[in-house]
């Protein structure tokens, strides 16, 4: 259907490895490892993502091996704080 938008799954994980082309291996909370790339919003904001950073990643139900990193949690914060804006 033309008006339907596919539903994305939003998961959290930790960046375990970074690649030169702005792609990252992200270990999800369920221990799966997927390939993540940076969303345009994060790229425009010049937010640096480093190994060990906790991120929120958006995954399509059609291909669960890749996802788009849409948020990086502030460093030194607890894992449960979703209410901060940066």
Biopython code that builds the backbone (N, CA, C, O; Angstrom):
import numpy as np
from Bio.PDB.StructureBuilder import StructureBuilder

atoms = [
    (1, "UNK", "N", (0.845, -1.188, 0.000)),
    (1, "UNK", "CA", (0.000, 0.000, 0.000)),
    (1, "UNK", "C", (0.886, 1.246, 0.000)),
    (1, "UNK", "O", (1.882, 1.289, 0.721)),
    (2, "UNK", "N", (0.544, 2.246, -0.785)),
    (2, "UNK", "CA", (1.406, 3.414, -0.911)),
    (2, "UNK", "C", (1.516, 4.248, 0.363)),
    (2, "UNK", "O", (2.576, 4.816, 0.629)),
    (3, "UNK", "N", (0.461, 4.334, 1.146)),
    (3, "UNK", "CA", (0.486, 5.170, 2.346)),
    (3, "UNK", "C", (1.121, 4.508, 3.560)),
    (3, "UNK", "O", (1.405, 5.168, 4.560)),
    (4, "UNK", "N", (1.342, 3.196, 3.467)),
    (4, "UNK", "CA", (1.879, 2.466, 4.618)),
    (4, "UNK", "C", (3.382, 2.686, 4.740)),
    (4, "UNK", "O", (4.115, 2.640, 3.753)),
    (5, "UNK", "N", (3.822, 2.924, 5.964)),
    (5, "UNK", "CA", (5.251, 3.055, 6.220)),
    (5, "UNK", "C", (5.667, 1.849, 7.054)),
    (5, "UNK", "O", (4.967, 1.471, 7.993)),
    (6, "UNK", "N", (6.812, 1.239, 6.713)),
    (6, "UNK", "CA", (7.216, 0.051, 7.450)),
    (6, "UNK", "C", (7.602, 0.411, 8.882)),
    (6, "UNK", "O", (8.185, 1.467, 9.130)),
    (7, "UNK", "N", (7.278, -0.459, 9.804)),
    (7, "UNK", "CA", (7.539, -0.222, 11.216)),
    (7, "UNK", "C", (8.972, -0.602, 11.544)),
    (7, "UNK", "O", (9.396, -1.726, 11.272)),
    (8, "UNK", "N", (9.718, 0.325, 12.124)),
    (8, "UNK", "CA", (11.103, 0.063, 12.508)),
    (8, "UNK", "C", (11.145, -0.454, 13.943)),
    (8, "UNK", "O", (10.293, -0.122, 14.767)),
    (9, "UNK", "N", (12.150, -1.267, 14.219)),
    (9, "UNK", "CA", (12.375, -1.767, 15.573)),
    (9, "UNK", "C", (13.515, -0.952, 16.159)),
    (9, "UNK", "O", (14.574, -0.844, 15.540)),
    (10, "UNK", "N", (13.320, -0.373, 17.344)),
    (10, "UNK", "CA", (14.370, 0.416, 17.972)),
    (10, "UNK", "C", (14.964, -0.388, 19.126)),
    (10, "UNK", "O", (14.257, -0.799, 20.046)),
    (11, "UNK", "N", (16.282, -0.602, 19.056)),
    (11, "UNK", "CA", (16.999, -1.403, 20.042)),
    (11, "UNK", "C", (18.143, -0.581, 20.617)),
    (11, "UNK", "O", (18.498, 0.469, 20.081)),
    (12, "UNK", "N", (18.717, -1.068, 21.713)),
    (12, "UNK", "CA", (19.878, -0.410, 22.307)),
    (12, "UNK", "C", (21.040, -1.379, 22.344)),
    (12, "UNK", "O", (20.854, -2.593, 22.421)),
    (13, "UNK", "N", (22.260, -0.818, 22.286)),
    (13, "UNK", "CA", (23.437, -1.652, 22.325)),
    (13, "UNK", "C", (24.685, -0.831, 22.549)),
    (13, "UNK", "O", (24.619, 0.376, 22.779)),
    (14, "UNK", "N", (25.829, -1.500, 22.480)),
    (14, "UNK", "CA", (27.127, -0.868, 22.707)),
    (14, "UNK", "C", (27.984, -1.066, 21.461)),
    (14, "UNK", "O", (28.038, -2.162, 20.904)),
    (15, "UNK", "N", (28.656, 0.006, 21.026)),
    (15, "UNK", "CA", (29.538, -0.069, 19.864)),
    (15, "UNK", "C", (30.773, -0.882, 20.254)),
    (15, "UNK", "O", (31.459, -0.547, 21.220)),
    (16, "UNK", "N", (31.057, -1.953, 19.501)),
    (16, "UNK", "CA", (32.200, -2.802, 19.816)),
    (16, "UNK", "C", (33.358, -2.607, 18.851)),
    (16, "UNK", "O", (34.504, -2.896, 19.194)),
    (17, "UNK", "N", (33.074, -2.119, 17.649)),
    (17, "UNK", "CA", (34.133, -1.944, 16.651)),
    (17, "UNK", "C", (33.708, -0.854, 15.682)),
    (17, "UNK", "O", (32.533, -0.760, 15.328)),
    (18, "UNK", "N", (34.674, -0.017, 15.245)),
    (18, "UNK", "CA", (34.336, 1.005, 14.258)),
    (18, "UNK", "C", (35.143, 0.776, 12.989)),
    (18, "UNK", "O", (36.284, 0.317, 13.036)),
    (19, "UNK", "N", (34.539, 1.101, 11.862)),
    (19, "UNK", "CA", (35.168, 0.936, 10.560)),
    (19, "UNK", "C", (35.384, 2.313, 9.933)),
    (19, "UNK", "O", (34.698, 3.268, 10.299)),
    (20, "UNK", "N", (36.329, 2.431, 8.991)),
    (20, "UNK", "CA", (36.661, 3.743, 8.429)),
    (20, "UNK", "C", (35.511, 4.412, 7.671)),
    (20, "UNK", "O", (35.495, 5.639, 7.563)),
    (21, "UNK", "N", (34.568, 3.660, 7.155)),
    (21, "UNK", "CA", (33.483, 4.246, 6.366)),
    (21, "UNK", "C", (32.265, 4.609, 7.221)),
    (21, "UNK", "O", (31.131, 4.540, 6.749)),
    (22, "UNK", "N", (32.500, 4.993, 8.467)),
    (22, "UNK", "CA", (31.431, 5.426, 9.390)),
    (22, "UNK", "C", (30.413, 4.321, 9.647)),
    (22, "UNK", "O", (29.224, 4.589, 9.819)),
    (23, "UNK", "N", (30.885, 3.083, 9.670)),
    (23, "UNK", "CA", (30.028, 1.963, 10.042)),
    (23, "UNK", "C", (30.594, 1.322, 11.304)),
    (23, "UNK", "O", (31.789, 1.417, 11.585)),
    (24, "UNK", "N", (29.720, 0.672, 12.054)),
    (24, "UNK", "CA", (30.096, 0.166, 13.368)),
    (24, "UNK", "C", (29.470, -1.193, 13.606)),
    (24, "UNK", "O", (28.376, -1.477, 13.117)),
    (25, "UNK", "N", (30.176, -2.043, 14.368)),
    (25, "UNK", "CA", (29.554, -3.245, 14.908)),
    (25, "UNK", "C", (28.939, -2.859, 16.237)),
    (25, "UNK", "O", (29.610, -2.282, 17.092)),
    (26, "UNK", "N", (27.666, -3.173, 16.414)),
    (26, "UNK", "CA", (26.944, -2.849, 17.641)),
    (26, "UNK", "C", (26.478, -4.140, 18.282)),
    (26, "UNK", "O", (25.773, -4.933, 17.657)),
    (27, "UNK", "N", (26.877, -4.355, 19.551)),
    (27, "UNK", "CA", (26.410, -5.523, 20.302)),
    (27, "UNK", "C", (25.135, -5.104, 21.021)),
    (27, "UNK", "O", (25.159, -4.254, 21.910)),
    (28, "UNK", "N", (24.020, -5.713, 20.622)),
    (28, "UNK", "CA", (22.725, -5.366, 21.205)),
    (28, "UNK", "C", (22.597, -5.947, 22.606)),
    (28, "UNK", "O", (23.398, -6.786, 23.020)),
    (29, "UNK", "N", (21.588, -5.495, 23.324)),
    (29, "UNK", "CA", (21.355, -5.989, 24.685)),
    (29, "UNK", "C", (21.040, -7.480, 24.697)),
    (29, "UNK", "O", (21.252, -8.146, 25.710)),
    (30, "UNK", "N", (20.533, -8.015, 23.575)),
    (30, "UNK", "CA", (20.259, -9.459, 23.506)),
    (30, "UNK", "C", (21.457, -10.242, 22.978)),
    (30, "UNK", "O", (21.309, -11.398, 22.583)),
    (31, "UNK", "N", (22.650, -9.627, 22.964)),
    (31, "UNK", "CA", (23.931, -10.233, 22.589)),
    (31, "UNK", "C", (24.101, -10.448, 21.089)),
    (31, "UNK", "O", (25.133, -10.983, 20.683)),
    (32, "UNK", "N", (23.144, -10.061, 20.244)),
    (32, "UNK", "CA", (23.351, -10.122, 18.794)),
    (32, "UNK", "C", (24.281, -8.989, 18.376)),
    (32, "UNK", "O", (24.285, -7.928, 19.001)),
    (33, "UNK", "N", (25.070, -9.206, 17.325)),
    (33, "UNK", "CA", (25.939, -8.156, 16.792)),
    (33, "UNK", "C", (25.437, -7.798, 15.403)),
    (33, "UNK", "O", (25.289, -8.672, 14.549)),
    (34, "UNK", "N", (25.173, -6.503, 15.171)),
    (34, "UNK", "CA", (24.704, -6.065, 13.864)),
    (34, "UNK", "C", (25.581, -4.919, 13.370)),
    (34, "UNK", "O", (26.315, -4.302, 14.141)),
    (35, "UNK", "N", (25.491, -4.649, 12.080)),
    (35, "UNK", "CA", (26.254, -3.577, 11.451)),
    (35, "UNK", "C", (25.407, -2.309, 11.484)),
    (35, "UNK", "O", (24.280, -2.296, 10.989)),
    (36, "UNK", "N", (25.951, -1.245, 12.068)),
    (36, "UNK", "CA", (25.206, 0.003, 12.166)),
    (36, "UNK", "C", (25.883, 1.100, 11.389)),
    (36, "UNK", "O", (27.110, 1.168, 11.322)),
    (37, "UNK", "N", (25.063, 1.973, 10.791)),
    (37, "UNK", "CA", (25.607, 3.147, 10.116)),
    (37, "UNK", "C", (24.969, 4.383, 10.739)),
    (37, "UNK", "O", (23.906, 4.297, 11.355)),
    (38, "UNK", "N", (25.617, 5.528, 10.577)),
    (38, "UNK", "CA", (25.183, 6.749, 11.248)),
    (38, "UNK", "C", (24.049, 7.402, 10.465)),
    (38, "UNK", "O", (24.113, 7.496, 9.240)),
    (39, "UNK", "N", (23.020, 7.849, 11.163)),
    (39, "UNK", "CA", (21.930, 8.567, 10.504)),
    (39, "UNK", "C", (22.414, 9.959, 10.088)),
    (39, "UNK", "O", (23.383, 10.480, 10.642)),
    (40, "UNK", "N", (21.741, 10.542, 9.124)),
    (40, "UNK", "CA", (22.123, 11.860, 8.623)),
    (40, "UNK", "C", (22.061, 12.931, 9.685)),
    (40, "UNK", "O", (22.873, 13.856, 9.673)),
    (41, "UNK", "N", (21.117, 12.831, 10.604)),
    (41, "UNK", "CA", (20.973, 13.820, 11.672)),
    (41, "UNK", "C", (22.202, 13.831, 12.573)),
    (41, "UNK", "O", (22.689, 14.898, 12.947)),
    (42, "UNK", "N", (22.706, 12.644, 12.926)),
    (42, "UNK", "CA", (23.908, 12.551, 13.765)),
    (42, "UNK", "C", (25.122, 13.048, 12.981)),
    (42, "UNK", "O", (25.989, 13.723, 13.537)),
    (43, "UNK", "N", (25.184, 12.713, 11.690)),
    (43, "UNK", "CA", (26.300, 13.152, 10.847)),
    (43, "UNK", "C", (26.339, 14.683, 10.745)),
    (43, "UNK", "O", (27.405, 15.290, 10.840)),
    (44, "UNK", "N", (25.162, 15.303, 10.550)),
    (44, "UNK", "CA", (25.085, 16.770, 10.451)),
    (44, "UNK", "C", (25.479, 17.440, 11.755)),
    (44, "UNK", "O", (26.093, 18.507, 11.753)),
    (45, "UNK", "N", (25.122, 16.807, 12.879)),
    (45, "UNK", "CA", (25.433, 17.381, 14.191)),
    (45, "UNK", "C", (26.878, 17.140, 14.602)),
    (45, "UNK", "O", (27.301, 17.581, 15.671)),
    (46, "UNK", "N", (27.639, 16.441, 13.763)),
    (46, "UNK", "CA", (29.051, 16.104, 14.025)),
    (46, "UNK", "C", (29.234, 15.405, 15.364)),
    (46, "UNK", "O", (30.183, 15.689, 16.094)),
    (47, "UNK", "N", (28.323, 14.490, 15.685)),
    (47, "UNK", "CA", (28.431, 13.726, 16.925)),
    (47, "UNK", "C", (29.394, 12.572, 16.669)),
    (47, "UNK", "O", (29.190, 11.777, 15.751)),
    (48, "UNK", "N", (30.434, 12.485, 17.476)),
    (48, "UNK", "CA", (31.436, 11.420, 17.334)),
    (48, "UNK", "C", (30.951, 10.171, 18.051)),
    (48, "UNK", "O", (30.526, 10.235, 19.205)),
    (49, "UNK", "N", (31.012, 9.053, 17.377)),
    (49, "UNK", "CA", (30.654, 7.776, 17.983)),
    (49, "UNK", "C", (31.932, 6.959, 18.100)),
    (49, "UNK", "O", (32.627, 6.730, 17.110)),
    (50, "UNK", "N", (32.232, 6.527, 19.306)),
    (50, "UNK", "CA", (33.466, 5.804, 19.584)),
    (50, "UNK", "C", (33.158, 4.408, 20.106)),
    (50, "UNK", "O", (32.033, 4.125, 20.519)),
    (51, "UNK", "N", (34.153, 3.545, 20.085)),
    (51, "UNK", "CA", (34.007, 2.211, 20.647)),
    (51, "UNK", "C", (33.656, 2.320, 22.132)),
    (51, "UNK", "O", (34.297, 3.072, 22.865)),
    (52, "UNK", "N", (32.657, 1.585, 22.573)),
    (52, "UNK", "CA", (32.234, 1.634, 23.960)),
    (52, "UNK", "C", (31.036, 2.539, 24.202)),
    (52, "UNK", "O", (30.463, 2.526, 25.291)),
    (53, "UNK", "N", (30.649, 3.325, 23.201)),
    (53, "UNK", "CA", (29.480, 4.203, 23.358)),
    (53, "UNK", "C", (28.193, 3.385, 23.342)),
    (53, "UNK", "O", (28.077, 2.402, 22.609)),
    (54, "UNK", "N", (27.235, 3.802, 24.156)),
    (54, "UNK", "CA", (25.913, 3.177, 24.170)),
    (54, "UNK", "C", (25.038, 3.934, 23.177)),
    (54, "UNK", "O", (24.957, 5.161, 23.232)),
    (55, "UNK", "N", (24.384, 3.213, 22.274)),
    (55, "UNK", "CA", (23.609, 3.852, 21.206)),
    (55, "UNK", "C", (22.225, 3.231, 21.089)),
    (55, "UNK", "O", (21.967, 2.119, 21.550)),
    (56, "UNK", "N", (21.349, 3.997, 20.453)),
    (56, "UNK", "CA", (20.023, 3.514, 20.094)),
    (56, "UNK", "C", (20.063, 3.278, 18.586)),
    (56, "UNK", "O", (20.513, 4.146, 17.838)),
    (57, "UNK", "N", (19.600, 2.120, 18.135)),
    (57, "UNK", "CA", (19.714, 1.768, 16.723)),
    (57, "UNK", "C", (18.354, 1.331, 16.184)),
    (57, "UNK", "O", (17.605, 0.619, 16.852)),
    (58, "UNK", "N", (18.051, 1.774, 14.962)),
    (58, "UNK", "CA", (16.773, 1.500, 14.320)),
    (58, "UNK", "C", (16.983, 0.397, 13.284)),
    (58, "UNK", "O", (17.827, 0.525, 12.398)),
    (59, "UNK", "N", (16.218, -0.676, 13.397)),
    (59, "UNK", "CA", (16.408, -1.844, 12.542)),
    (59, "UNK", "C", (15.117, -2.129, 11.782)),
    (59, "UNK", "O", (14.024, -2.054, 12.343)),
    (60, "UNK", "N", (15.255, -2.455, 10.505)),
    (60, "UNK", "CA", (14.100, -2.829, 9.698)),
    (60, "UNK", "C", (13.751, -4.292, 9.979)),
    (60, "UNK", "O", (14.649, -5.120, 10.136)),
    (61, "UNK", "N", (12.478, -4.613, 10.041)),
    (61, "UNK", "CA", (12.109, -6.017, 10.273)),
    (61, "UNK", "C", (12.490, -6.921, 9.103)),
    (61, "UNK", "O", (12.529, -8.142, 9.257)),
    (62, "UNK", "N", (12.771, -6.340, 7.935)),
    (62, "UNK", "CA", (13.117, -7.136, 6.759)),
    (62, "UNK", "C", (14.579, -7.561, 6.745)),
    (62, "UNK", "O", (14.908, -8.620, 6.209)),
    (63, "UNK", "N", (15.473, -6.740, 7.336)),
    (63, "UNK", "CA", (16.896, -7.087, 7.376)),
    (63, "UNK", "C", (17.433, -6.730, 8.758)),
    (63, "UNK", "O", (17.792, -5.582, 9.020)),
    (64, "UNK", "N", (17.483, -7.723, 9.633)),
    (64, "UNK", "CA", (17.880, -7.468, 11.021)),
    (64, "UNK", "C", (19.394, -7.523, 11.217)),
    (64, "UNK", "O", (19.869, -7.490, 12.352)),
    (65, "UNK", "N", (20.161, -7.607, 10.117)),
    (65, "UNK", "CA", (21.618, -7.628, 10.235)),
    (65, "UNK", "C", (22.222, -6.223, 10.137)),
    (65, "UNK", "O", (23.402, -6.031, 10.429)),
    (66, "UNK", "N", (21.409, -5.241, 9.725)),
    (66, "UNK", "CA", (21.888, -3.868, 9.574)),
    (66, "UNK", "C", (20.915, -2.923, 10.251)),
    (66, "UNK", "O", (19.723, -3.209, 10.359)),
    (67, "UNK", "N", (21.443, -1.776, 10.712)),
    (67, "UNK", "CA", (20.575, -0.793, 11.323)),
    (67, "UNK", "C", (21.179, 0.594, 11.272)),
    (67, "UNK", "O", (22.366, 0.757, 10.993)),
    (68, "UNK", "N", (20.354, 1.590, 11.544)),
    (68, "UNK", "CA", (20.786, 2.982, 11.522)),
    (68, "UNK", "C", (20.896, 3.494, 12.945)),
    (68, "UNK", "O", (19.943, 3.409, 13.720)),
    (69, "UNK", "N", (22.064, 4.028, 13.288)),
    (69, "UNK", "CA", (22.279, 4.574, 14.630)),
    (69, "UNK", "C", (21.592, 5.936, 14.690)),
    (69, "UNK", "O", (21.946, 6.850, 13.944)),
    (70, "UNK", "N", (20.607, 6.066, 15.583)),
    (70, "UNK", "CA", (19.821, 7.295, 15.632)),
    (70, "UNK", "C", (20.074, 8.119, 16.894)),
    (70, "UNK", "O", (19.611, 9.256, 16.984)),
    (71, "UNK", "N", (20.797, 7.569, 17.870)),
    (71, "UNK", "CA", (21.024, 8.304, 19.112)),
    (71, "UNK", "C", (22.240, 7.742, 19.835)),
    (71, "UNK", "O", (22.426, 6.527, 19.903)),
    (72, "UNK", "N", (23.068, 8.633, 20.375)),
    (72, "UNK", "CA", (24.185, 8.201, 21.229)),
    (72, "UNK", "C", (23.916, 8.713, 22.627)),
    (72, "UNK", "O", (23.740, 9.914, 22.831)),
    (73, "UNK", "N", (23.884, 7.805, 23.593)),
    (73, "UNK", "CA", (23.643, 8.205, 24.974)),
    (73, "UNK", "C", (24.836, 8.992, 25.493)),
    (73, "UNK", "O", (25.973, 8.700, 25.121)),
    (74, "UNK", "N", (24.601, 9.983, 26.344)),
    (74, "UNK", "CA", (25.715, 10.740, 26.914)),
    (74, "UNK", "C", (26.629, 9.827, 27.721)),
    (74, "UNK", "O", (26.160, 8.914, 28.402)),
    (75, "UNK", "N", (27.928, 10.074, 27.642)),
    (75, "UNK", "CA", (28.893, 9.250, 28.379)),
    (75, "UNK", "C", (28.763, 9.490, 29.878)),
    (75, "UNK", "O", (28.527, 10.613, 30.323)),
    (76, "UNK", "N", (28.923, 8.406, 30.656)),
    (76, "UNK", "CA", (28.871, 8.531, 32.117)),
    (76, "UNK", "C", (27.478, 8.569, 32.686)),
    (76, "UNK", "O", (27.296, 8.707, 33.896)),
    (77, "UNK", "N", (26.472, 8.445, 31.804)),
    (77, "UNK", "CA", (25.083, 8.435, 32.266)),
    (77, "UNK", "C", (24.647, 7.003, 32.536)),
    (77, "UNK", "O", (25.257, 6.053, 32.047)),
    (78, "UNK", "N", (23.584, 6.860, 33.322)),
    (78, "UNK", "CA", (23.057, 5.518, 33.555)),
    (78, "UNK", "C", (22.330, 5.053, 32.286)),
    (78, "UNK", "O", (21.956, 5.870, 31.445)),
    (79, "UNK", "N", (22.135, 3.739, 32.157)),
    (79, "UNK", "CA", (21.549, 3.173, 30.947)),
    (79, "UNK", "C", (20.077, 3.504, 30.787)),
    (79, "UNK", "O", (19.558, 3.461, 29.672)),
    (80, "UNK", "N", (19.396, 3.832, 31.867)),
    (80, "UNK", "CA", (17.952, 3.992, 31.825)),
    (80, "UNK", "C", (17.489, 5.411, 31.565)),
    (80, "UNK", "O", (16.284, 5.658, 31.586)),
    (81, "UNK", "N", (18.381, 6.354, 31.322)),
    (81, "UNK", "CA", (17.965, 7.755, 31.161)),
    (81, "UNK", "C", (17.641, 8.032, 29.695)),
    (81, "UNK", "O", (18.538, 8.232, 28.877)),
    (82, "UNK", "N", (16.350, 8.042, 29.377)),
    (82, "UNK", "CA", (15.900, 8.336, 28.011)),
    (82, "UNK", "C", (15.411, 9.762, 27.860)),
    (82, "UNK", "O", (15.057, 10.166, 26.752)),
    (83, "UNK", "N", (15.379, 10.547, 28.939)),
    (83, "UNK", "CA", (14.740, 11.854, 28.905)),
    (83, "UNK", "C", (15.706, 12.990, 28.598)),
    (83, "UNK", "O", (15.290, 14.148, 28.624)),
    (84, "UNK", "N", (16.976, 12.716, 28.309)),
    (84, "UNK", "CA", (17.924, 13.793, 28.057)),
    (84, "UNK", "C", (17.960, 14.140, 26.572)),
    (84, "UNK", "O", (17.862, 13.248, 25.729)),
    (85, "UNK", "N", (18.099, 15.421, 26.242)),
    (85, "UNK", "CA", (18.193, 15.893, 24.861)),
    (85, "UNK", "C", (19.582, 16.435, 24.618)),
    (85, "UNK", "O", (20.056, 17.298, 25.357)),
    (86, "UNK", "N", (20.250, 15.925, 23.566)),
    (86, "UNK", "CA", (21.507, 16.562, 23.157)),
    (86, "UNK", "C", (21.731, 16.477, 21.687)),
    (86, "UNK", "O", (22.744, 16.966, 21.187)),
]
sb = StructureBuilder()
sb.init_structure("model")
sb.init_model(0)
sb.init_chain("A")
sb.init_seg("    ")
for serial, (resi, resn, name, xyz) in enumerate(atoms, 1):
    if name == "N":
        sb.init_residue(resn, " ", resi, " ")
    sb.init_atom(name, np.array(xyz, "f"), 0.0, 1.0, " ", f" {name:<3s}", serial, name[0])
structure = sb.get_structure()
